[in-house]
């Protein structure tokens, strides 16, 4: 009676060599010992498969490990991981790495094209389903090795550039609508087409519905959802809204200001829904607490809404300026010692803060303040009613906005480049969008100049040292001295009280606020932030050195009458040496 065959473990333990005294090398059989008595002595390159002819005799046949495995696991039952790889690769359309080193894959799944990162949960679920189809026994242990293999294959490919929501692609603009479709704008024409693999896809992104039968005037449907303080504010908003959708341009920081119950948060939702709809951003979010959280958010969103902030700190202003003009960062990759993760990003930003004081000049230059009025009681509606009405009109609004962009694309070369705004590309495209809407681009630039000039005036009042220096130079044409001398004079002028009379008269400093500079170094830092505001108001600052002393020279001239003439004469003289 034949006994069951041994497993490879049994062969390894009893059949690696047969140097015992009773083993016959000629017949390869053992006549005395039972199978439990045979002990291994040396290693052997082959297995000896044992079959029993009788109770006390056995026969060994030499077989390789590959032969034994082929008999135990037939090829048609379970595929090898290599064959599973080849079968899954037939579903791939393209495999590549982006400019940041992240690996991406486009594949067919249920007769639809899918595009996602290789290390994403979506792609891992796809692998599990396909392995379950190919193999009778599911192989969960194969999922991670296959992901790593495809990741390595993608990194060996030529890198491609991916975009968020809007892309420059073969001399055309692509505006992402859904995961698989986009709007192509080229030569003034709009076409809905299947998206090529040029967009970064994230699970939180929401689809955009656009009605191409809408007319440009349908953009005025936004008026019922806006509550600006003046008609001019509303027109300026609609003119520059299209500029937020244009790829590869720096966007202005959108600030909002208004009394309670003026719809500030609603304006943020409108911005996000039109520019970059996202489940995680539609209601706004607080400012990230640290750099790691900030980097995680900005790499997944083209437009962000920071809602209900108390105040915008100097560090937050710096982060916002870097984001809208373009920033990059690098950090160590998790679970590695030497590998790094790098990212370059640029996008738009909406900020709703209770207190807009203490804004620096470089932040003000990149920002536009939206002034809202209080909503009257008879016009107030609930959030549910507001959202339903807005969702109903949104396809026509988006269709009108796409047509504005298509027409602006044709008008852009004929419009002179403005020089009234820090982000001139944004202002240039805003002027083109205004012309596409039927407005004069000069009206747009005049309205923008007036708003930015007003923001400079407000920044003057908010800066710690700008207004005191302006008051100090009111009756002077020039002043020269050290930072210590200037700080002493400013402190005495702002907070000094003369006590006593005659020979007993003296100056006493009282009630100095905490924000006032405590030393010359802090004064110099604050003057750097206020330098452009002072120059706009007719005060030029020059720095130099005489011997061991560092000198400041303040010179008064006529106040700038327009932002255009200010931008033409706005030469940084901070490094000029005093003669």
VENUR-V716606 format. One record per run of one state. SS is the DSSP state (h for helix, s for strand, l for the rest). FROM is the first residue (numbers start at 1). LEN is the number of residues. If there is no record, write none. Layout:
SS&FROM&LEN, SS&FROM&LEN
This chain:
l&1&7, h&8&7, l&15&8, s&23&2, l&25&4, s&29&2, l&31&16, s&47&6, l&53&5, s&58&6, l&64&1, h&65&8, l&73&8, h&81&9, l&90&2, s&92&7, l&99&4, s&103&7, l&110&2, s&112&6, l&118&3, h&121&14, l&135&6, h&141&15, l&156&4, s&160&1, l&161&2, s&163&1, l&164&2, s&166&3, l&169&4, s&173&4, l&177&4, s&181&6, l&187&2, s&189&6, l&195&4, s&199&1, l&200&5, s&205&1, l&206&10, h&216&10, l&226&2, s&228&1, l&229&2, h&231&15, l&246&7, s&253&5, l&258&6, h&264&12, l&276&2, s&278&1, l&279&6, s&285&1, l&286&5, h&291&8, l&299&4, s&303&9, l&312&2, h&314&12, l&326&1, s&327&6, l&333&7, s&340&6, l&346&2, s&348&8, l&356&5, h&361&5, l&366&1, s&367&6, l&373&4, h&377&3, l&380&3, h&383&32, l&415&9, h&424&13, l&437&4, h&441&22, l&463&3, h&466&7, l&473&5, s&478&4, l&482&1, h&483&13, s&496&4, l&500&2, h&502&3, l&505&1, s&506&4, l&510&10, h&520&17, l&537&2, s&539&8, l&547&2, s&549&8, l&557&6, h&563&6, l&569&11
